[in-house]
Amino acid sequence: MQVAVMGFGTVGSGVVELILKNKKSIQERSGQNSLDIKHILDIRDFSSHQLADLFTKDFNDILNDKDVQIVVETMGGLNPAFEFVSKSLEAGKSVVTSNKELVAAKGYELLELAKKNNVNFLFEASVGGGIPIIRPINQCLAANEFLEVAGILNGTTNFILTKMIDEGMDFDEALKIAQANGYAERDPSADILGHDAARKICILASLCFGKHVYPDEVETEGITNIAKEDVEYAKAWGGVIKLIGRSKKQSSGKISATVGPCLIKNGCQLASVTDVFNAILVRGDAVGDAVFYGRGAGKFPTASAVVADVIDCAKHTERRKLIGWEPAENDYVINPLEQSSALYVRADASDYNAVAEKVKASFDGAQILNYDNENKNEIAFVTPLMNEKDAREKIDSLNLEVKNILRVLDY
């Protein structure tokens, strides 16, 4: 069986190296007499590479090669990835991808194309890198009605927040270290603004709840507004701040979908996840909470998930893997203000005692937060659990100069 790899960057080169390194065991697990790389597509010059004879700059070399039955897409982005993947599926070739942007935006269309052409479209590596999550949701936990899926879905932001929590750094300093270590790109906006995590929660929500969720339906906030003061108040409260992607099924059958920094208590399963590690919590009616933990990115962790999908495709050359969801539905994703939430608030308070009394009067059971060396000209508090729209209206009525509002989660 012949395989083509499109994109020879970090992940693509890892896929090629892993297939060559573990060729015998991969071939045995695939159930094929042979499993070889036939083409590598990349627009750059690899004429001096030891695999130079495999490289091509023309996608048609892959598309028109009837011996190629599996195509691996690791180029990233939507264009030309969507075109190349669509044409590969239409030509009767199974496709494996690590491209979260592609799956989040075009997953339903591509799954339908795969179904129409009796081939597979698999994307384990699109969420969580080397962490097994797509297959467990689709297979191992299939007996459950899913209630919620949430997690730390971006290693860059988790590394930055870990530096702020453990070493007292401010955001800008921690970001520079992340870039120096290669965890953050020169342009880190996709990570620090929450877009990367939003794409991943779209894929997880679509899979868990059965209808396609698009990134523009996800309320998305990054970590650029997190200050050292927020980190210290979170510690005083007994927790940490993490960027959480979250989707929850409502009693109406609709779902919520959000990405944003949240307060979570020390001792909960997501609070202890540090550095570049990811963790994904799946809540089912039968299994309760199941947490999947590991490296969410990196050359070989991600390549591991890609090659596992290649093996799966090789095993299912005459039949499809049953994976997919229904098309998007209008008003399926609710406004998060409609659900209940406790909120953390930090605001200016020139008259601390007066503002504290107003907060307690407005929110029965509000928790005022304090820590050593805090700025006495500001106040921080956590509201009780209540309808979020009502809570935010009450906060507005206090006429505070609000510096930050974060959701408080209970896991």
N, C-alpha and C positions, 0 to 999 in steps of 0.2 A: 504494500500500500504506500502511495506517495503523498507527501505532505508539502504544502507551500507555506512560507512564513512571509507576511507583509509587514515590513517595519523592522529594522535591525538596530533599534535603540537599546535602552537598558533591559526592557522585558524581552523584546524579540531576540536579542543576542543570548539572553539567559535561556530562552526556550530551545534555541538551536544547540547551545552547549549542553543542556540537560539531556536532550534526546540523544546526542552523540555519546555523552558520558555513560548514560544508563541504558544504552540501546538494547542490550540483551533482555534485561528485566522488563523494560517498557514494551518490547515486542511480544514477550511471553504473556504479559498482562492484557495486551490488546487482542490476543487471540489470532493474530495475523502471522503469516509466514515471514513477512518483512514489513518494516515501517521505516521509510527513508525520507529525508528531506530532498525534494526535487528542485525547488526554486526558493530564492530569498529576494523579495522585492524591496528595493531602497533606491532613492534617487541619487544618493551619494556614491562616490567612487570607492570601490573595494577591490580594485584590480590587483593590489598587492596582498590581499587577504588569503589565508591558506584555503579558504573555501570560495575563491574568486570565481570558479566555473559555475557556481550555483546562483550567483547574483544576476539580477535583471533589473532594468529600469522601466520595463514595459509590462503593465498588468495583464495585457492580452496573452503573454507567454503562459501565465497561470490559467487564465480563463479558458483558453483554447486547448489546454493540455488535458486530454481525457484520462490520463493516468493519475492526475491529482484528484483525490477524493476528499481531502480535508484541507481547508484553508485556515490559517491562524492569522488573526488581525491584531497587531500590536502597534499600529501607527498612532492611535489617539485622535481625538477631534472628530468632527462630523464629516468633513470633506477632505479627501475623497473617500474616507472610510465607508460611509453609507452607500455610495455608488458601488464600490468594489465588493462590499459584502452582499448587497442586493443581487448583483450580477452573478456572484459565485453561487448563491442559493438557487437562483433561477436556472443556473447551469447544472444543477443537481449535485453540488458539492456541499458538504457539511462545513459549517464555520464555527470556529472557537475564537472568542475575543476577550480581551482584558479591558476594553474601552468603556468605562462607566458613562461617559458623555453620550456615546452612541446608544447604549442600552436604555438609559434614562429617557432619551428623546425619541428613539425609534424602535424600542424593544418590541412593542406590539406588532408593528408592521413587519419586522424581520422574523418574528416567531410565526406569523401567518404565512410569510413567504416560504419558510422552512416546512411548514405543514403542507402547503400546496404542492411542494416539490418532493415531499417524503424524505427530507434530510433533516439534519439537526442544526440548531443554533444554540450554542452553550456559552455560558458567561460567568463561570464560578469565580474567576479572578477579578471581575469588575467590582466586587465589594469585598473589602477585607484582605486583599492580596492573597497570602497563603493560608488565611483562616478559612476552613471549610464552613460555609454558611448557606449557599444557594442549594446545594444538594441535600443537606440535612433538613432544611425547611420543606423542600419539595418531596423528600422521600421519608426520612426518619421520623419527622414530626407530622406526617400527613394525616394522622388520625385526629389531630387537634383542630378545634376552632381557635384561630389566633386572635388574641385580645390586644396585643401590643408588641411592637418591636422598637427597640431603642438602643443607642450605643454611642461609643466614642469611635467615630468613623474616619478620623483624619489624624495621622501620626504627627504631622507638622504642628498643628495647633495644640495637640496634647503635650508635645515636647516643650513648646513655648510656655504653656500654663504650668507645667511641672517646674520649669526654671523659676517662674514667678512665685510659685507656692513654696518650693523647697529652699530657694536661694535669695528670695526677696528682690528679684530683678524687676525692673519695669518692662513693659511690653516691647519697646524699641530695642532694648539691650538683648532681650531673649530672642527676638527675631533675628538679630545680627548673628548670634551664635548658631541658630538653626540654619541660616544660610551658609555660614562658614563650615558647618558639618555636612552640608549637602542635603539636609532635610527639607529646606525651603528653597524654592526657585528664586532667581534674581527678581522676577515679578511674582510675589507670593500671593497675589490677590485671590486666586481660586481657593486657596487654603484658608487664609486668615479672614476672608469675607464669608466663608461658609458654603461656597458654591460646590466644592468637591463633596462635602458631606451631604448636601442637598440631593445631588445626583444619586448618591448611594442609598439614601433613605427612600427615594423614588422607586428604585429597583426592589428594595426589601418590602416596601408597602404594596407594590404591584403584585409581588409574589405571594405575600401573606394574605392579602385581602381580596385579590382576584380581579381588580380593575386597574388599568394603566393610570399611573400618577405622573404628571409632568413636573419638571423643575419649577416652572412659574406658578404652580399651585402650592408650593411649599413656602411658608413664611420663613425667611432666611436672614439670620443675623450672625455676624462673625464675632471675633474676639478683640477687635481693634479698640473697643471702648472700655475694655477691662483695665482697671488701674490697680496699683498695689494696695490701695485702701480697700477695694472690693475683696481682694484676696485675704486681707487681714480680718475684715468683718466676717467673711465666710469661716475663717478659723475660729473666731470667737463664737460663732453660731454652732460650731462643731462639725464643719464640713469643708468641702473644697468646691472650686468652680471648674466645670468641665464643659467642653463644647459637645452638646448632645443632639444627635439626629433622632427624631422620635415620630412614630405614627401609631395612633391608637384608634381602635374601633369604638364607635359610639353606639348607644342603645338604639338609635335610629337606623343603624346599618351603615351610616356614613363614617368617614374617618377624619381624623386630624392629621396634619403633617407639618412638622416644624423642625428647624435647625437653629440652635442658639446656645449661648452660654447659660448654664443653670447651676444652682446650688444643689449639691447632693451631700447627704450625711456621711461622715466617716463610718466605715464598717459596712456600707452597702457594697454591692458587688462591682460597681463601676468606679467607686471613689479611689480604690487602690491601684487603678490602671495608670501607669506613669510612663514618662519618656515617649518613645515613638510607637508604643504598643496601642493596639485597638482592642475593643471588646464589644460584643453585640449580644444584647439580652433579648430573647424571644419568650414571650409569655403566652402559654397555651392553656386551654381550659382543662386539659388532662394532665399535662406534664408540669404545669406551673411555670417557674422561671428556669430557662436553660441559657447559660452564658458561654459564648465562644470567644476565646482569647488568643492573641498571638500578634505577630508582626503584620501590620496592615499593608505594607508595601515592601519594596526592595526587589532586586534582580531575581534572586533564586526563590524566595517565598512566593512571589507572583508567578514566576515561571512554573513552579511546582503545580499551582492550581490550573494553569493553562494546559500543561502536558497531561494532567489527570483528565481534563475534558477531551483532549485528543484521543486518549486511550478509550474513553467512553464512546466517542464517535466511531472509532475503529470497531468496537464491539457491536455497534448498532448500525451497521451498514445497510441492512435490509429492513430496518424498522426504526421508528422515531422514539426518542425519549419523550415521555409525556410531561412537558413543562410548558407553561404559558399562562396567559390571563386574558380577560376580556378587554374590549376597548374602553377608553376613558368615558366618563359620564359627567354631564353638567351638574354642578353643585354637589358632587360626591365628596369633595374635600371641603370640610367646614372651615369657617373662620375660627381660628383658635380662641378668639375672645368669647366664643360660645361655651367653652368648657370651663370646668372648675380648676383653679390653680391657686397656690400660695405664691406671693411675690416678695422678692427682696427689693428694697428701695434705699437708695443713698441720695441725700439731698443737702443743700446748704441750709444752715439753721443758725442765724446770728443770735437768736434767743432760744437756746437749746431747750430749756425747761418748758417754755411756752409751746414750742413745736411738739415736744414729746407728749404733752397733755392733749394737744389736738389730735395727735395720732392715736392715742389710747381711747379718746372719745369717739373717733370715727371707726376704729377697728377693734372690736371687742376681742381680746386675746392676742393683740399685736405684741410681738417680741422686739423690744428695743435692744440693739446690739452695741457693745462697747469693747474696746481693746486698748492695751497700753499704748501711749504715745499718739492716740488718735487726735484728729483735728477737732477741737471743741466747737468749731463753727460749722459743723455738719452733723447730720443725724443719719443713722441707718436702722432699718427695722424690717421685720418679716411679717407679712399679713397672715391672717388665718386662711384656711382653704375656703374659697368662695368663687362665685362666677367671676371670671377674669374681667369681663367688661364692667361689671359693677365695681370691682376693686379698683380698676384704673380710673373710673369716674370719681370715686372717692378720693383717690390720690390727687387728681386734678383739682378737686374742691378745696384741698388744703393750701393751694396757691404756693407750693414749694418750688424752688429752683432745683428740679430733679437732675441728678448727675447720671444715674443709672437705675434701670429696672431689670431684674432677672427673674425667671421662673424658678421655683423651688420644687424639686422632684423627690418622690419617695420610692426608692428601689431597695 
